[in-house]
Each structure stands twice: as structure tokens, then as C-alpha cells.
């Protein structure tokens, strides 16, 4: 039995690295501590508890995690330090050895953090509490609001795909999800809080339904009926799970935005096989064409990785040409990072770091052109924008339903309101199109 008096008059500081799913989970941890009586530490205030939620998608992510842990310890020298997240699940002993860390929690434990906090006394060595990844079966819902008006609703966790380059299945466990009824309830709670836009997040959200016998299509149909939410966005969804019925439903839905984000990872079928992906370039092209046929104005974001072991010059050139030929809006380019325990380490032909850098630049240049072309096509069209809280000098920013970034003179009355505007010219300084009112 936990002595709740331990948490009276205590404060906590939080630091999150990585994906939007991590941010949603940190928010859930914060709410749990708040309900136990722990307040969020104010800026400059020394906290009694520090929670660092880590990422481990690349070696650089691990490094950033270690740096964040040490900064938090330095800023809050007397705090009880808890480290969790993917890095904590994959390399708990490495983190526990950092001087000042008191508790390392794995993926199974992180959303029940109160259970593992006792007297909050500093330890001589970090305690590790994790579960074997294949035994992780629990799904704990979480929802967070960022500082830009939108909410992130976790609908799914874990992954069963085991792509050759990826550690996520080892860090987060097998695919599992919440029930549609519970997720609809959470969406309605966002309405009560005044939220207008929700992004559906997860590790492999198209795989929704493993633990409840439901489907992702069932989920979006149910959420589309939630009164009060103006927009839902689907975060990254695997192309083989992005069905035609999902695309067609979004095209005619009341609340789902014409905005898709789907990982290609490589434009060469040979590299896709090395990655152990579950589709080929022909399928990916069909999905992009289906989206554009149903919604010509839709924004399509695409993930791609450069420099995988085995990616020869010929394979890269083939992939670049395929990517150039697609009608997408923006690339998210990632440089391959070797991760221990992954099958990709068995592949020969290691790509030189300088070549990786050059390939990344080539794809970033393609992305920049594609985004500007997409923005120019939206010029003079009429869209609905949701302006954000954050102020940049005398400017404010927001996104249209099809994810065009707009700027306008700051007006607090427009924050968190869906407003009809005409899209004006692109402003290089703002990196956004102008929002034109009254036309």
C-alpha cells in the first residue's frame, strides 16, 4: 500500500524525447502524479521528482537521452530521478549506471509509475524494473495536448512487424490497443476540455484491433460521430494497412482531415526486401494515386530512410527516381542508424557516413520542392484554419485541414477556433502561406 502522504507538497519536472506517443504517455504520467498530489514544478523551481521519457529509434536518440538525464540531474540535484521509455526498456542497466538515476522503468511499468515510488529517497544505485518484451500485453490509454492546440490520443501500442532495421517491437512489445468505447470516451473528454483537433497516435495504428476484435476502420467511423471535435488526423499508417475503404471514408467524412502520413522507407523494391517491409513500390504508388484521386487537395507526408546496409548507389538512384515520380507533399528523411539486436546488422555493404549525408541532402531537396509545389497549388483556395496558442512576435500560425501552414497577425480571439480563410502567397520568413480574411 502506497503512503500518499509521501507526495504531499511535492513537485515534479518532466522531459520527453521522441515521438508524439511518448508525449501522450508523459502527459498520462503527469496526470497520475497530479492526482496523487504532486504539482508540476514551475520554471526555475527545484523539483522533488524528475521523470525523463526516452526514445531509442537511433544511436543519436540514445545519446540525447543520456544528455537529457544528466541535465535534469544537474538542474534538480536532490530530486528522485525516474527514467522510462524505449531506451530504458532496451538498455536499462546502462541508464541505471548513470550517477543520480534512482529508478528505471520499462514499457510495462511506465504508466503505473506511482506503484514504484516509495519514500522518494535517493538511492546509491539506480533500481531497474522491467518486463520481458514478449510478455508486455497491457494497454494504458493516454492523451496529451501540445502547445499548438491539438491533442494526441494514443489508440494503439506495440508492433508485430519486426522490420530488419527497427528496435520498436523490442522496446514496446506486441501490438495491442484500447477499445473503441474507451477511446470515444476519451475523445469526448477532449471536447469538455475545449479541444478542437485530435491526432490519433500509436506505433502501428493500422494494426488496431488485436486485443479487442475491432478494426481501425471501425474506430474512425465511431470517432467521426463525436460531436464537438472539429478534426481528427490519422498519424503514420503503414501503406499495406491503409485500405481503400479508409481512404474513401476520409474523403467523405465529417471530421477526418484530408491528411495522410505513411512510411515508404525506400523507393527500391530490393531495399524494401532487405528491410523486411510488407509491401512493394507498386502498392505504395497505388495508395498515393488512390488518395489523390479521391482528394486532390490532400496532404501526403512520406517517411524514407537513407543509408541502410545494402543500399548500393544503384538502389539509391532507383529509389530517388521512384520518389520523384510520386505526387506527395513532403518527405521526412531519416538516416539509418545501426541498432544492436536487429537483423539489418547481418546485411553486407555498409554505407559510408558521407554518402548517407549526401543522399539525405538529395531527398531533402526533393522534399523542399514538393512542399513548395503543393503549397502553390493551394494558393487562392478557401480553407479552414485552426490557429495555435503560440505567438511569434506579432504573428500567429495554424494549419488548414489539408495541413497547409498559414500565418496571420496575432489575434487572441482566433486562437483554438476554426476560421475560414483564403490562402495567399508564401512568406519565406514565416515558412508559411498568408491567411487572407474577408474574401
One Martini backbone bead per residue (centre of mass of N, CA, C, O) as a GRO file, in nm:
protein
  439
    1UNK     BB    1   0.095   0.038   0.024
    2UNK     BB    2   0.063   0.367  -0.045
    3UNK     BB    3   0.195   0.666   0.078
    4UNK     BB    4   0.046   0.967   0.005
    5UNK     BB    5   0.213   1.166   0.189
    6UNK     BB    6   0.475   1.167   0.018
    7UNK     BB    7   0.334   1.379  -0.209
    8UNK     BB    8   0.318   1.613  -0.038
    9UNK     BB    9   0.440   1.908  -0.164
   10UNK     BB   10   0.521   1.810  -0.444
   11UNK     BB   11   0.742   1.809  -0.730
   12UNK     BB   12   0.758   1.802  -1.100
   13UNK     BB   13   0.969   1.700  -1.372
   14UNK     BB   14   0.973   1.701  -1.738
   15UNK     BB   15   1.105   1.478  -2.008
   16UNK     BB   16   1.078   1.453  -2.370
   17UNK     BB   17   1.136   1.205  -2.616
   18UNK     BB   18   1.030   1.192  -2.944
   19UNK     BB   19   0.728   1.095  -2.988
   20UNK     BB   20   0.389   1.155  -2.951
   21UNK     BB   21   0.346   0.910  -2.772
   22UNK     BB   22   0.533   1.002  -2.544
   23UNK     BB   23   0.379   1.262  -2.476
   24UNK     BB   24   0.117   1.122  -2.395
   25UNK     BB   25   0.250   0.953  -2.163
   26UNK     BB   26   0.358   1.183  -1.994
   27UNK     BB   27   0.082   1.304  -1.938
   28UNK     BB   28  -0.022   1.055  -1.781
   29UNK     BB   29   0.191   1.068  -1.559
   30UNK     BB   30   0.122   1.354  -1.460
   31UNK     BB   31  -0.171   1.290  -1.375
   32UNK     BB   32  -0.101   1.076  -1.165
   33UNK     BB   33   0.066   1.266  -0.982
   34UNK     BB   34  -0.148   1.484  -0.939
   35UNK     BB   35  -0.358   1.291  -0.797
   36UNK     BB   36  -0.131   1.249  -0.559
   37UNK     BB   37  -0.015   1.574  -0.523
   38UNK     BB   38   0.164   1.651  -0.771
   39UNK     BB   39   0.330   1.919  -0.893
   40UNK     BB   40   0.436   2.123  -1.126
   41UNK     BB   41   0.718   2.264  -1.194
   42UNK     BB   42   0.848   2.553  -1.212
   43UNK     BB   43   1.033   2.771  -1.353
   44UNK     BB   44   1.334   2.724  -1.162
   45UNK     BB   45   1.237   2.493  -0.997
   46UNK     BB   46   1.294   2.257  -0.762
   47UNK     BB   47   1.255   1.926  -0.784
   48UNK     BB   48   1.153   1.608  -0.644
   49UNK     BB   49   1.076   1.504  -0.938
   50UNK     BB   50   1.203   1.310  -1.217
   51UNK     BB   51   1.095   1.268  -1.566
   52UNK     BB   52   1.228   1.053  -1.822
   53UNK     BB   53   1.132   1.016  -2.168
   54UNK     BB   54   1.250   0.792  -2.398
   55UNK     BB   55   1.448   0.722  -2.685
   56UNK     BB   56   1.562   0.452  -2.958
   57UNK     BB   57   1.578   0.483  -3.281
   58UNK     BB   58   1.873   0.585  -3.226
   59UNK     BB   59   2.185   0.662  -3.124
   60UNK     BB   60   2.118   0.962  -3.088
   61UNK     BB   61   1.882   0.918  -2.893
   62UNK     BB   62   2.052   0.799  -2.668
   63UNK     BB   63   2.234   1.043  -2.630
   64UNK     BB   64   2.006   1.244  -2.562
   65UNK     BB   65   1.915   1.093  -2.314
   66UNK     BB   66   2.172   1.121  -2.145
   67UNK     BB   67   2.177   1.429  -2.152
   68UNK     BB   68   1.901   1.476  -2.018
   69UNK     BB   69   1.957   1.334  -1.754
   70UNK     BB   70   2.200   1.511  -1.664
   71UNK     BB   71   2.051   1.783  -1.670
   72UNK     BB   72   1.836   1.714  -1.461
   73UNK     BB   73   2.031   1.650  -1.229
   74UNK     BB   74   2.165   1.930  -1.229
   75UNK     BB   75   1.893   2.098  -1.186
   76UNK     BB   76   1.798   1.842  -0.972
   77UNK     BB   77   1.994   1.717  -0.728
   78UNK     BB   78   1.747   1.607  -0.513
   79UNK     BB   79   1.603   1.430  -0.700
   80UNK     BB   80   1.388   1.187  -0.804
   81UNK     BB   81   1.493   0.964  -1.064
   82UNK     BB   82   1.308   0.889  -1.363
   83UNK     BB   83   1.340   0.632  -1.615
   84UNK     BB   84   1.198   0.596  -1.941
   85UNK     BB   85   1.121   0.409  -2.214
   86UNK     BB   86   1.290   0.270  -2.476
   87UNK     BB   87   1.576   0.289  -2.359
   88UNK     BB   88   1.498   0.158  -2.085
   89UNK     BB   89   1.414  -0.117  -2.206
   90UNK     BB   90   1.684  -0.185  -2.369
   91UNK     BB   91   1.902  -0.012  -2.146
   92UNK     BB   92   1.884  -0.015  -1.818
   93UNK     BB   93   2.179  -0.046  -1.705
   94UNK     BB   94   2.300   0.201  -1.842
   95UNK     BB   95   2.119   0.403  -1.687
   96UNK     BB   96   2.166   0.307  -1.388
   97UNK     BB   97   2.481   0.402  -1.402
   98UNK     BB   98   2.388   0.680  -1.366
   99UNK     BB   99   2.451   0.935  -1.175
  100UNK     BB  100   2.125   0.986  -1.003
  101UNK     BB  101   1.973   0.741  -1.069
  102UNK     BB  102   1.688   0.558  -0.922
  103UNK     BB  103   1.480   0.480  -1.173
  104UNK     BB  104   1.391   0.206  -1.398
  105UNK     BB  105   1.137   0.191  -1.648
  106UNK     BB  106   0.946   0.013  -1.835
  107UNK     BB  107   0.683  -0.023  -2.053
  108UNK     BB  108   0.492  -0.166  -1.839
  109UNK     BB  109   0.544   0.063  -1.593
  110UNK     BB  110   0.518   0.377  -1.672
  111UNK     BB  111   0.181   0.394  -1.626
  112UNK     BB  112   0.261   0.301  -1.298
  113UNK     BB  113   0.456   0.483  -1.120
  114UNK     BB  114   0.344   0.498  -0.827
  115UNK     BB  115   0.400   0.198  -0.750
  116UNK     BB  116   0.740   0.268  -0.754
  117UNK     BB  117   0.696   0.477  -0.526
  118UNK     BB  118   0.797   0.547  -0.207
  119UNK     BB  119   1.012   0.764  -0.031
  120UNK     BB  120   1.207   0.931  -0.232
  121UNK     BB  121   1.486   0.817  -0.189
  122UNK     BB  122   1.792   0.814  -0.253
  123UNK     BB  123   2.016   0.617  -0.445
  124UNK     BB  124   2.315   0.455  -0.502
  125UNK     BB  125   2.143   0.283  -0.717
  126UNK     BB  126   1.976   0.201  -0.978
  127UNK     BB  127   1.659   0.079  -1.030
  128UNK     BB  128   1.527  -0.212  -1.199
  129UNK     BB  129   1.204  -0.219  -1.391
  130UNK     BB  130   1.111  -0.492  -1.594
  131UNK     BB  131   0.999  -0.654  -1.891
  132UNK     BB  132   0.949  -0.878  -2.104
  133UNK     BB  133   0.851  -0.802  -2.411
  134UNK     BB  134   0.661  -1.061  -2.475
  135UNK     BB  135   0.483  -0.981  -2.198
  136UNK     BB  136   0.359  -0.734  -2.318
  137UNK     BB  137  -0.010  -0.647  -2.285
  138UNK     BB  138  -0.067  -0.374  -2.191
  139UNK     BB  139  -0.311  -0.102  -2.208
  140UNK     BB  140  -0.258   0.252  -2.181
  141UNK     BB  141  -0.413   0.528  -2.187
  142UNK     BB  142  -0.352   0.843  -2.375
  143UNK     BB  143  -0.351   1.212  -2.345
  144UNK     BB  144  -0.243   1.511  -2.522
  145UNK     BB  145  -0.135   1.850  -2.510
  146UNK     BB  146  -0.013   2.086  -2.689
  147UNK     BB  147   0.110   2.419  -2.777
  148UNK     BB  148  -0.092   2.390  -3.066
  149UNK     BB  149  -0.402   2.265  -2.977
  150UNK     BB  150  -0.351   1.974  -3.011
  151UNK     BB  151  -0.433   1.632  -2.977
  152UNK     BB  152  -0.310   1.311  -2.836
  153UNK     BB  153  -0.427   0.983  -2.920
  154UNK     BB  154  -0.394   0.676  -2.786
  155UNK     BB  155  -0.476   0.357  -2.966
  156UNK     BB  156  -0.181   0.222  -2.981
  157UNK     BB  157   0.059  -0.053  -2.935
  158UNK     BB  158   0.306  -0.177  -3.074
  159UNK     BB  159   0.475  -0.456  -3.270
  160UNK     BB  160   0.479  -0.734  -3.534
  161UNK     BB  161   0.699  -0.681  -3.776
  162UNK     BB  162   1.016  -0.681  -3.769
  163UNK     BB  163   1.207  -0.496  -3.890
  164UNK     BB  164   1.547  -0.497  -3.959
  165UNK     BB  165   1.598  -0.180  -3.832
  166UNK     BB  166   1.409  -0.232  -3.571
  167UNK     BB  167   1.329  -0.183  -3.201
  168UNK     BB  168   1.029  -0.145  -3.115
  169UNK     BB  169   0.929  -0.436  -3.040
  170UNK     BB  170   1.145  -0.444  -2.798
  171UNK     BB  171   1.034  -0.175  -2.650
  172UNK     BB  172   0.687  -0.226  -2.677
  173UNK     BB  173   0.594  -0.477  -2.807
  174UNK     BB  174   0.302  -0.591  -2.881
  175UNK     BB  175   0.014  -0.562  -3.030
  176UNK     BB  176  -0.215  -0.307  -2.901
  177UNK     BB  177  -0.538  -0.192  -2.754
  178UNK     BB  178  -0.805  -0.013  -2.731
  179UNK     BB  179  -1.122   0.065  -2.706
  180UNK     BB  180  -1.362   0.229  -2.864
  181UNK     BB  181  -1.523   0.323  -2.620
  182UNK     BB  182  -1.280   0.454  -2.468
  183UNK     BB  183  -1.186   0.647  -2.698
  184UNK     BB  184  -1.448   0.806  -2.722
  185UNK     BB  185  -1.444   0.907  -2.434
  186UNK     BB  186  -1.180   1.069  -2.462
  187UNK     BB  187  -1.280   1.256  -2.686
  188UNK     BB  188  -1.505   1.384  -2.508
  189UNK     BB  189  -1.305   1.506  -2.303
  190UNK     BB  190  -1.179   1.705  -2.503
  191UNK     BB  191  -1.430   1.871  -2.543
  192UNK     BB  192  -1.449   1.971  -2.248
  193UNK     BB  193  -1.150   2.110  -2.280
  194UNK     BB  194  -1.170   2.250  -2.589
  195UNK     BB  195  -1.107   2.070  -2.814
  196UNK     BB  196  -1.066   2.039  -3.189
  197UNK     BB  197  -0.803   1.845  -3.217
  198UNK     BB  198  -0.713   1.504  -3.323
  199UNK     BB  199  -0.444   1.274  -3.291
  200UNK     BB  200  -0.372   0.960  -3.398
  201UNK     BB  201  -0.182   0.730  -3.202
  202UNK     BB  202   0.108   0.509  -3.257
  203UNK     BB  203   0.294   0.252  -3.390
  204UNK     BB  204   0.044   0.066  -3.546
  205UNK     BB  205  -0.264   0.171  -3.618
  206UNK     BB  206  -0.365  -0.025  -3.849
  207UNK     BB  207  -0.348  -0.275  -3.621
  208UNK     BB  208  -0.601  -0.234  -3.496
  209UNK     BB  209  -0.765  -0.501  -3.273
  210UNK     BB  210  -0.620  -0.743  -3.132
  211UNK     BB  211  -0.761  -0.700  -2.824
  212UNK     BB  212  -1.090  -0.644  -2.942
  213UNK     BB  213  -1.199  -0.724  -3.238
  214UNK     BB  214  -1.130  -0.479  -3.407
  215UNK     BB  215  -1.104  -0.184  -3.616
  216UNK     BB  216  -0.988   0.098  -3.760
  217UNK     BB  217  -1.244   0.156  -3.917
  218UNK     BB  218  -1.432   0.148  -3.674
  219UNK     BB  219  -1.298   0.380  -3.522
  220UNK     BB  220  -1.334   0.619  -3.727
  221UNK     BB  221  -1.640   0.599  -3.738
  222UNK     BB  222  -1.690   0.664  -3.438
  223UNK     BB  223  -1.531   0.938  -3.420
  224UNK     BB  224  -1.704   1.090  -3.642
  225UNK     BB  225  -1.948   1.119  -3.408
  226UNK     BB  226  -1.800   1.336  -3.242
  227UNK     BB  227  -1.911   1.595  -3.087
  228UNK     BB  228  -1.683   1.893  -3.112
  229UNK     BB  229  -1.497   1.774  -3.312
  230UNK     BB  230  -1.347   1.897  -3.598
  231UNK     BB  231  -1.073   1.711  -3.592
  232UNK     BB  232  -0.906   1.440  -3.750
  233UNK     BB  233  -0.591   1.265  -3.738
  234UNK     BB  234  -0.373   1.053  -3.909
  235UNK     BB  235  -0.118   0.899  -3.843
  236UNK     BB  236   0.100   0.683  -3.904
  237UNK     BB  237   0.049   0.451  -4.185
  238UNK     BB  238   0.057   0.170  -4.330
  239UNK     BB  239   0.013   0.096  -4.660
  240UNK     BB  240  -0.113  -0.201  -4.617
  241UNK     BB  241  -0.337  -0.056  -4.403
  242UNK     BB  242  -0.433   0.147  -4.626
  243UNK     BB  243  -0.732   0.138  -4.721
  244UNK     BB  244  -0.977   0.215  -4.940
  245UNK     BB  245  -1.197   0.259  -4.720
  246UNK     BB  246  -1.045   0.472  -4.566
  247UNK     BB  247  -1.005   0.677  -4.790
  248UNK     BB  248  -1.307   0.709  -4.864
  249UNK     BB  249  -1.402   0.797  -4.587
  250UNK     BB  250  -1.234   1.054  -4.557
  251UNK     BB  251  -1.349   1.196  -4.813
  252UNK     BB  252  -1.663   1.182  -4.661
  253UNK     BB  253  -1.617   1.301  -4.396
  254UNK     BB  254  -1.667   1.518  -4.121
  255UNK     BB  255  -1.357   1.504  -3.952
  256UNK     BB  256  -1.151   1.394  -4.148
  257UNK     BB  257  -0.855   1.468  -4.269
  258UNK     BB  258  -0.670   1.546  -4.571
  259UNK     BB  259  -0.434   1.353  -4.410
  260UNK     BB  260  -0.126   1.181  -4.478
  261UNK     BB  261   0.092   0.925  -4.320
  262UNK     BB  262   0.349   0.730  -4.487
  263UNK     BB  263   0.571   0.465  -4.507
  264UNK     BB  264   0.826   0.380  -4.729
  265UNK     BB  265   1.170   0.399  -4.680
  266UNK     BB  266   1.177   0.283  -4.994
  267UNK     BB  267   1.218   0.299  -5.366
  268UNK     BB  268   1.324  -0.003  -5.341
  269UNK     BB  269   1.257  -0.333  -5.356
  270UNK     BB  270   1.526  -0.444  -5.251
  271UNK     BB  271   1.526  -0.275  -4.986
  272UNK     BB  272   1.254  -0.366  -4.877
  273UNK     BB  273   1.351  -0.658  -4.836
  274UNK     BB  274   1.578  -0.591  -4.635
  275UNK     BB  275   1.359  -0.458  -4.433
  276UNK     BB  276   1.091  -0.629  -4.421
  277UNK     BB  277   0.858  -0.536  -4.578
  278UNK     BB  278   0.482  -0.540  -4.667
  279UNK     BB  279   0.572  -0.409  -4.951
  280UNK     BB  280   0.565  -0.230  -5.252
  281UNK     BB  281   0.587   0.020  -5.484
  282UNK     BB  282   0.317  -0.039  -5.623
  283UNK     BB  283   0.139  -0.008  -5.377
  284UNK     BB  284   0.221   0.277  -5.299
  285UNK     BB  285   0.127   0.414  -5.557
  286UNK     BB  286  -0.172   0.337  -5.533
  287UNK     BB  287  -0.226   0.496  -5.273
  288UNK     BB  288  -0.157   0.778  -5.376
  289UNK     BB  289  -0.359   0.774  -5.614
  290UNK     BB  290  -0.613   0.728  -5.446
  291UNK     BB  291  -0.600   0.984  -5.280
  292UNK     BB  292  -0.589   1.190  -5.523
  293UNK     BB  293  -0.858   1.099  -5.648
  294UNK     BB  294  -1.037   1.165  -5.388
  295UNK     BB  295  -0.802   1.402  -5.288
  296UNK     BB  296  -0.630   1.644  -5.444
  297UNK     BB  297  -0.575   1.825  -5.160
  298UNK     BB  298  -0.404   1.629  -5.021
  299UNK     BB  299  -0.186   1.546  -4.770
  300UNK     BB  300   0.146   1.386  -4.815
  301UNK     BB  301   0.338   1.202  -4.601
  302UNK     BB  302   0.688   1.073  -4.611
  303UNK     BB  303   0.887   0.809  -4.524
  304UNK     BB  304   1.258   0.789  -4.519
  305UNK     BB  305   1.553   0.586  -4.568
  306UNK     BB  306   1.905   0.625  -4.541
  307UNK     BB  307   2.174   0.389  -4.550
  308UNK     BB  308   2.130   0.111  -4.563
  309UNK     BB  309   2.226  -0.178  -4.561
  310UNK     BB  310   2.268  -0.242  -4.914
  311UNK     BB  311   2.265   0.053  -5.030
  312UNK     BB  312   2.325   0.120  -5.325
  313UNK     BB  313   2.355   0.334  -5.577
  314UNK     BB  314   2.138   0.201  -5.752
  315UNK     BB  315   1.917   0.188  -5.537
  316UNK     BB  316   1.903   0.488  -5.479
  317UNK     BB  317   1.836   0.586  -5.763
  318UNK     BB  318   1.575   0.429  -5.785
  319UNK     BB  319   1.439   0.560  -5.537
  320UNK     BB  320   1.453   0.855  -5.629
  321UNK     BB  321   1.283   0.823  -5.886
  322UNK     BB  322   1.030   0.725  -5.745
  323UNK     BB  323   0.986   0.967  -5.561
  324UNK     BB  324   0.966   1.183  -5.784
  325UNK     BB  325   0.696   1.041  -5.914
  326UNK     BB  326   0.541   1.132  -5.673
  327UNK     BB  327   0.231   1.272  -5.522
  328UNK     BB  328   0.356   1.449  -5.282
  329UNK     BB  329   0.442   1.686  -5.007
  330UNK     BB  330   0.643   1.526  -4.795
  331UNK     BB  331   0.949   1.457  -4.638
  332UNK     BB  332   1.091   1.215  -4.404
  333UNK     BB  333   1.428   1.206  -4.320
  334UNK     BB  334   1.631   0.918  -4.247
  335UNK     BB  335   1.912   0.794  -4.090
  336UNK     BB  336   2.073   0.521  -4.064
  337UNK     BB  337   2.086   0.318  -3.761
  338UNK     BB  338   2.255   0.111  -3.572
  339UNK     BB  339   2.107  -0.179  -3.406
  340UNK     BB  340   2.105  -0.383  -3.167
  341UNK     BB  341   1.947  -0.694  -3.264
  342UNK     BB  342   1.929  -0.656  -3.563
  343UNK     BB  343   1.909  -0.787  -3.890
  344UNK     BB  344   2.075  -0.567  -4.053
  345UNK     BB  345   2.366  -0.659  -3.947
  346UNK     BB  346   2.376  -0.902  -4.173
  347UNK     BB  347   2.432  -0.696  -4.381
  348UNK     BB  348   2.602  -0.594  -4.629
  349UNK     BB  349   2.718  -0.307  -4.709
  350UNK     BB  350   2.840  -0.027  -4.590
  351UNK     BB  351   2.754   0.301  -4.552
  352UNK     BB  352   2.888   0.588  -4.582
  353UNK     BB  353   2.838   0.875  -4.407
  354UNK     BB  354   2.874   1.071  -4.650
  355UNK     BB  355   2.665   0.934  -4.829
  356UNK     BB  356   2.427   0.967  -4.644
  357UNK     BB  357   2.433   1.275  -4.642
  358UNK     BB  358   2.392   1.315  -4.948
  359UNK     BB  359   2.124   1.160  -4.970
  360UNK     BB  360   1.968   1.334  -4.776
  361UNK     BB  361   1.990   1.597  -4.939
  362UNK     BB  362   1.844   1.505  -5.192
  363UNK     BB  363   1.569   1.449  -5.044
  364UNK     BB  364   1.530   1.729  -4.921
  365UNK     BB  365   1.511   1.875  -5.191
  366UNK     BB  366   1.262   1.731  -5.290
  367UNK     BB  367   1.079   1.813  -5.055
  368UNK     BB  368   1.090   2.118  -5.094
  369UNK     BB  369   0.962   2.119  -5.375
  370UNK     BB  370   0.698   1.968  -5.311
  371UNK     BB  371   0.592   2.166  -5.100
  372UNK     BB  372   0.583   2.420  -5.275
  373UNK     BB  373   0.396   2.301  -5.490
  374UNK     BB  374   0.160   2.245  -5.302
  375UNK     BB  375   0.120   2.532  -5.200
  376UNK     BB  376   0.067   2.663  -5.479
  377UNK     BB  377  -0.198   2.497  -5.531
  378UNK     BB  378  -0.348   2.646  -5.275
  379UNK     BB  379  -0.364   2.904  -5.396
  380UNK     BB  380  -0.678   3.073  -5.358
  381UNK     BB  381  -0.796   2.896  -5.162
  382UNK     BB  382  -1.048   2.762  -4.942
  383UNK     BB  383  -1.005   2.739  -4.588
  384UNK     BB  384  -0.947   2.580  -4.267
  385UNK     BB  385  -0.825   2.722  -3.963
  386UNK     BB  386  -0.608   2.642  -3.679
  387UNK     BB  387  -0.512   2.835  -3.435
  388UNK     BB  388  -0.248   2.899  -3.222
  389UNK     BB  389  -0.108   2.999  -2.923
  390UNK     BB  390   0.148   3.070  -3.037
  391UNK     BB  391   0.382   3.339  -3.038
  392UNK     BB  392   0.541   3.540  -3.316
  393UNK     BB  393   0.540   3.813  -3.212
  394UNK     BB  394   0.286   3.931  -3.439
  395UNK     BB  395   0.241   3.620  -3.488
  396UNK     BB  396   0.049   3.348  -3.628
  397UNK     BB  397  -0.038   2.994  -3.638
  398UNK     BB  398  -0.160   2.740  -3.876
  399UNK     BB  399  -0.382   2.476  -3.990
  400UNK     BB  400  -0.519   2.316  -4.223
  401UNK     BB  401  -0.681   2.037  -4.312
  402UNK     BB  402  -0.426   2.004  -4.541
  403UNK     BB  403  -0.155   2.115  -4.396
  404UNK     BB  404  -0.137   2.425  -4.420
  405UNK     BB  405   0.074   2.678  -4.343
  406UNK     BB  406  -0.021   2.966  -4.156
  407UNK     BB  407  -0.033   3.330  -4.144
  408UNK     BB  408  -0.085   3.596  -3.891
  409UNK     BB  409  -0.203   3.828  -3.711
  410UNK     BB  410  -0.233   3.856  -3.390
  411UNK     BB  411  -0.535   3.691  -3.240
  412UNK     BB  412  -0.689   3.576  -2.959
  413UNK     BB  413  -0.977   3.512  -3.096
  414UNK     BB  414  -0.846   3.273  -3.293
  415UNK     BB  415  -0.780   3.081  -3.084
  416UNK     BB  416  -0.910   2.768  -3.123
  417UNK     BB  417  -1.033   2.837  -3.415
  418UNK     BB  418  -1.234   2.789  -3.680
  419UNK     BB  419  -1.123   2.946  -3.991
  420UNK     BB  420  -1.204   3.114  -4.271
  421UNK     BB  421  -0.986   3.120  -4.564
  422UNK     BB  422  -0.749   3.257  -4.775
  423UNK     BB  423  -0.484   3.166  -4.976
  424UNK     BB  424  -0.186   3.301  -5.009
  425UNK     BB  425   0.122   3.380  -5.001
  426UNK     BB  426   0.446   3.306  -4.966
  427UNK     BB  427   0.656   3.311  -4.666
  428UNK     BB  428   0.981   3.274  -4.598
  429UNK     BB  429   1.008   3.369  -4.300
  430UNK     BB  430   0.745   3.191  -4.203
  431UNK     BB  431   0.696   2.927  -4.361
  432UNK     BB  432   0.419   3.046  -4.499
  433UNK     BB  433   0.104   3.116  -4.563
  434UNK     BB  434  -0.135   3.342  -4.618
  435UNK     BB  435  -0.399   3.477  -4.436
  436UNK     BB  436  -0.713   3.558  -4.580
  437UNK     BB  437  -0.959   3.790  -4.506
  438UNK     BB  438  -1.281   3.860  -4.638
  439UNK     BB  439  -1.317   3.664  -4.929
   0.00000   0.00000   0.00000
